[in-house]
Amino acid sequence: MIFAAIILVVMFGFVALSVDVGYMTMTKSQLQNAADAAAMAGVRELPQGANAVRLAAKSIALENQAAGGPVSLVDADIVIGEFDFAAKTFTPTGAGANAVKVTSTCRGR
């Protein structure tokens, strides 16, 4: 009987761990989707200037959900720069920008 009780507690622990890991994985995917969508929206607005890029990225991010709430971005999460396709590197820059890098995180949840 004692052995069964110990096994039951251990099994509940593994179930709780697997649920938590699953939730973290799902949230990570949702944040990645939001960041990708925001970056793509920002790139479309590059000819209009940095303010238009940030506004577009923020509005698209808000349309996405992660961890039970909308994804909100701050200006520091949106970096405008140049992507070198040959070297596969991103360099933040103001002139000659051809890419937008967006970092999304869960804040205060």
DRENDRENNU-934539 format. One line per field, with one value per residue: residue number from 0; residue in one letter; x, y, z of N, C-alpha, C in turn. Coordinates in nm, 3 decimals, m for minus. Example, Ala and Ser with C-alpha at 12.3 -4.5 7.8 and 13.67 -1.06 7.14 Angstrom:
<tilums>
i: c(0|1)
aa: c(a|s)
neast: c(1.319|1.285)
nnorth: c(m0.569|m0.225)
nup: c(0.780|0.708)
caeast: c(1.230|1.367)
canorth: c(m0.450|m0.106)
caup: c(0.780|0.714)
ceast: c(1.320|1.290)
cnorth: c(m0.330|0.003)
cup: c(0.780|0.787)
</tilums>
This chain:
<tilums>
i: c(0|1|2|3|4|5|6|7|8|9|10|11|12|13|14|15|16|17|18|19|20|21|22|23|24|25|26|27|28|29|30|31|32|33|34|35|36|37|38|39|40|41|42|43|44|45|46|47|48|49|50|51|52|53|54|55|56|57|58|59|60|61|62|63|64|65|66|67|68|69|70|71|72|73|74|75|76|77|78|79|80|81|82|83|84|85|86|87|88|89|90|91|92|93|94|95|96|97|98|99|100|101|102|103|104|105|106|107|108)
aa: c(m|i|f|a|a|i|i|l|v|v|m|f|g|f|v|a|l|s|v|d|v|g|y|m|t|m|t|k|s|q|l|q|n|a|a|d|a|a|a|m|a|g|v|r|e|l|p|q|g|a|n|a|v|r|l|a|a|k|s|i|a|l|e|n|q|a|a|g|g|p|v|s|l|v|d|a|d|i|v|i|g|e|f|d|f|a|a|k|t|f|t|p|t|g|a|g|a|n|a|v|k|v|t|s|t|c|r|g|r)
neast: c(0.082|0.193|0.396|0.241|0.121|0.342|0.428|0.204|0.216|0.456|0.383|0.181|0.342|0.501|0.301|0.214|0.450|0.475|0.249|0.311|0.547|0.441|0.267|0.453|0.590|0.385|0.327|0.571|0.573|0.350|0.441|0.657|0.522|0.379|0.591|0.708|0.495|0.468|0.718|0.710|0.497|0.614|0.828|0.695|0.630|0.867|0.951|0.803|0.909|1.059|0.874|0.630|0.692|0.723|0.465|0.305|0.412|0.356|0.073|0.000|0.112|m0.048|m0.278|m0.233|m0.225|m0.080|0.002|m0.249|m0.321|m0.307|m0.026|0.204|0.418|0.711|0.897|1.168|1.167|1.156|1.363|1.522|1.700|1.972|1.981|2.217|2.225|2.411|2.597|2.419|2.349|2.229|2.230|2.183|2.075|2.023|2.024|1.973|1.813|1.670|1.534|1.347|1.370|1.206|1.140|0.957|0.802|0.663|0.508|0.456|0.268)
nnorth: c(m0.118|0.127|0.150|0.172|0.420|0.589|0.553|0.656|0.930|0.999|0.949|1.144|1.368|1.343|1.368|1.632|1.768|1.705|1.834|2.102|2.136|2.096|2.317|2.528|2.482|2.521|2.793|2.908|2.854|3.007|3.265|3.279|3.266|3.507|3.692|3.643|3.716|3.987|4.087|4.045|4.215|4.455|4.471|4.515|4.779|4.920|5.112|5.332|5.431|5.430|5.470|5.386|5.120|5.023|5.072|4.907|4.654|4.635|4.645|4.413|4.221|4.247|4.127|3.863|3.580|3.468|3.268|3.304|3.569|3.885|3.951|4.189|4.445|4.641|4.936|4.866|4.599|4.580|4.584|4.752|4.682|4.552|4.263|4.028|3.819|3.638|3.589|3.534|3.703|3.950|4.296|4.570|4.877|5.207|5.311|5.180|4.967|4.645|4.459|4.343|4.281|4.108|4.062|3.869|3.845|3.708|3.918|3.996|3.792)
nup: c(0.000|0.079|m0.109|m0.343|m0.296|m0.303|m0.568|m0.698|m0.629|m0.758|m1.023|m1.058|m1.039|m1.272|m1.466|m1.417|m1.480|m1.753|m1.857|m1.799|m1.952|m2.205|m2.221|m2.210|m2.450|m2.636|m2.588|m2.659|m2.934|m3.013|m2.952|m3.130|m3.376|m3.359|m3.354|m3.606|m3.779|m3.710|m3.785|m4.062|m4.129|m4.058|m4.240|m4.480|m4.450|m4.462|m4.667|m4.585|m4.352|m4.016|m3.806|m3.915|m3.957|m3.693|m3.592|m3.756|m3.694|m3.419|m3.420|m3.560|m3.394|m3.167|m3.254|m3.223|m3.001|m2.696|m2.424|m2.312|m2.357|m2.542|m2.758|m2.686|m2.799|m2.739|m2.835|m2.823|m2.883|m3.153|m3.420|m3.675|m3.966|m4.167|m4.360|m4.443|m4.699|m4.801|m4.593|m4.398|m4.179|m3.948|m3.925|m3.725|m3.852|m3.984|m4.240|m4.564|m4.491|m4.499|m4.361|m4.074|m3.735|m3.485|m3.145|m2.932|m2.614|m2.310|m2.096|m1.765|m1.704)
caeast: c(0.000|0.283|0.462|0.143|0.104|0.463|0.422|0.098|0.270|0.555|0.310|0.119|0.450|0.536|0.190|0.220|0.566|0.448|0.153|0.385|0.636|0.354|0.220|0.567|0.616|0.278|0.347|0.688|0.529|0.262|0.526|0.734|0.428|0.351|0.712|0.720|0.391|0.501|0.835|0.665|0.419|0.708|0.906|0.611|0.624|1.001|0.961|0.731|0.988|1.068|0.750|0.531|0.735|0.690|0.320|0.253|0.454|0.281|m0.068|m0.012|0.143|m0.165|m0.380|m0.192|m0.241|0.020|m0.015|m0.381|m0.341|m0.247|0.118|0.232|0.559|0.762|0.988|1.296|1.150|1.154|1.492|1.528|1.839|2.006|2.012|2.312|2.179|2.525|2.653|2.305|2.363|2.146|2.302|2.096|2.119|1.915|2.029|1.980|1.743|1.590|1.481|1.298|1.384|1.111|1.153|0.834|0.813|0.547|0.535|0.360|0.162)
canorth: c(0.000|0.242|0.154|0.223|0.563|0.658|0.547|0.747|1.065|1.015|0.957|1.275|1.462|1.334|1.424|1.777|1.813|1.697|1.940|2.228|2.141|2.114|2.455|2.612|2.462|2.587|2.937|2.944|2.854|3.122|3.384|3.278|3.303|3.651|3.764|3.629|3.798|4.127|4.120|4.052|4.338|4.565|4.477|4.576|4.924|4.980|5.235|5.442|5.482|5.351|5.479|5.300|4.982|4.990|5.072|4.787|4.536|4.631|4.616|4.271|4.141|4.251|4.037|3.727|3.541|3.379|3.253|3.350|3.713|3.938|3.974|4.332|4.476|4.776|4.977|4.795|4.465|4.591|4.636|4.767|4.664|4.494|4.120|3.984|3.686|3.550|3.551|3.503|3.782|4.069|4.408|4.687|4.996|5.296|5.328|5.056|4.860|4.553|4.356|4.382|4.173|4.127|3.970|3.872|3.780|3.718|4.015|4.011|3.691)
caup: c(0.000|0.084|m0.239|m0.440|m0.269|m0.352|m0.714|m0.739|m0.617|m0.864|m1.150|m1.064|m1.065|m1.414|m1.542|m1.401|m1.555|m1.897|m1.889|m1.796|m2.068|m2.322|m2.220|m2.246|m2.592|m2.710|m2.573|m2.740|m3.075|m3.033|m2.953|m3.255|m3.482|m3.346|m3.395|m3.752|m3.842|m3.686|m3.868|m4.201|m4.143|m4.052|m4.365|m4.583|m4.425|m4.463|m4.745|m4.520|m4.241|m3.893|m3.728|m3.980|m3.932|m3.554|m3.577|m3.821|m3.618|m3.293|m3.443|m3.596|m3.274|m3.079|m3.308|m3.188|m2.861|m2.636|m2.279|m2.272|m2.374|m2.664|m2.759|m2.700|m2.824|m2.713|m2.943|m2.812|m2.939|m3.299|m3.466|m3.820|m4.007|m4.296|m4.357|m4.545|m4.739|m4.821|m4.463|m4.309|m4.057|m3.936|m3.866|m3.706|m3.923|m4.025|m4.385|m4.640|m4.419|m4.579|m4.272|m3.942|m3.636|m3.377|m3.032|m2.852|m2.484|m2.223|m1.990|m1.658|m1.699)
ceast: c(0.088|0.353|0.368|0.123|0.224|0.462|0.317|0.145|0.370|0.486|0.242|0.224|0.489|0.425|0.193|0.337|0.538|0.347|0.225|0.477|0.555|0.305|0.332|0.598|0.511|0.295|0.464|0.651|0.440|0.343|0.608|0.645|0.399|0.470|0.731|0.620|0.422|0.619|0.795|0.583|0.511|0.788|0.825|0.609|0.761|1.011|0.895|0.807|0.974|0.939|0.641|0.564|0.694|0.539|0.260|0.288|0.375|0.135|m0.089|0.016|0.023|m0.277|m0.350|m0.206|m0.124|m0.001|m0.146|m0.406|m0.277|m0.097|0.141|0.382|0.589|0.863|1.120|1.288|1.160|1.283|1.491|1.674|1.854|2.042|2.103|2.279|2.296|2.579|2.546|2.320|2.273|2.226|2.205|2.156|1.999|1.908|2.039|1.910|1.660|1.525|1.435|1.310|1.292|1.134|1.027|0.855|0.680|0.582|0.422|0.245|0.205)
cnorth: c(0.126|0.260|0.212|0.373|0.642|0.663|0.645|0.893|1.093|1.029|1.093|1.383|1.462|1.391|1.576|1.835|1.812|1.803|2.074|2.243|2.161|2.258|2.552|2.602|2.532|2.739|2.985|2.950|2.973|3.251|3.393|3.318|3.452|3.733|3.759|3.718|3.946|4.171|4.134|4.179|4.459|4.582|4.543|4.728|4.992|5.106|5.356|5.500|5.399|5.355|5.389|5.153|4.940|4.981|4.946|4.662|4.524|4.592|4.469|4.183|4.136|4.159|3.890|3.705|3.451|3.381|3.316|3.499|3.761|3.961|4.124|4.352|4.618|4.809|4.901|4.653|4.463|4.658|4.637|4.758|4.604|4.348|4.088|3.839|3.589|3.499|3.509|3.572|3.905|4.177|4.525|4.810|5.081|5.308|5.192|4.939|4.776|4.445|4.417|4.261|4.204|4.019|3.980|3.792|3.791|3.812|4.014|3.912|3.576)
cup: c(0.000|m0.050|m0.345|m0.420|m0.322|m0.504|m0.766|m0.734|m0.728|m0.999|m1.166|m1.093|m1.212|m1.501|m1.536|m1.482|m1.705|m1.940|m1.894|m1.918|m2.196|m2.333|m2.260|m2.395|m2.677|m2.705|m2.657|m2.888|m3.105|m3.038|m3.081|m3.372|m3.479|m3.393|m3.546|m3.824|m3.827|m3.773|m4.014|m4.225|m4.142|m4.180|m4.476|m4.570|m4.428|m4.548|m4.679|m4.401|m4.114|m3.811|m3.784|m3.957|m3.791|m3.532|m3.637|m3.741|m3.488|m3.315|m3.480|m3.476|m3.181|m3.126|m3.276|m3.038|m2.819|m2.486|m2.231|m2.286|m2.502|m2.648|m2.781|m2.713|m2.778|m2.823|m2.941|m2.869|m3.091|m3.344|m3.619|m3.862|m4.144|m4.278|m4.473|m4.580|m4.758|m4.688|m4.363|m4.174|m4.064|m3.866|m3.848|m3.773|m3.960|m4.175|m4.454|m4.575|m4.516|m4.493|m4.140|m3.852|m3.518|m3.271|m2.949|m2.723|m2.411|m2.110|m1.891|m1.655|m1.615)
</tilums>
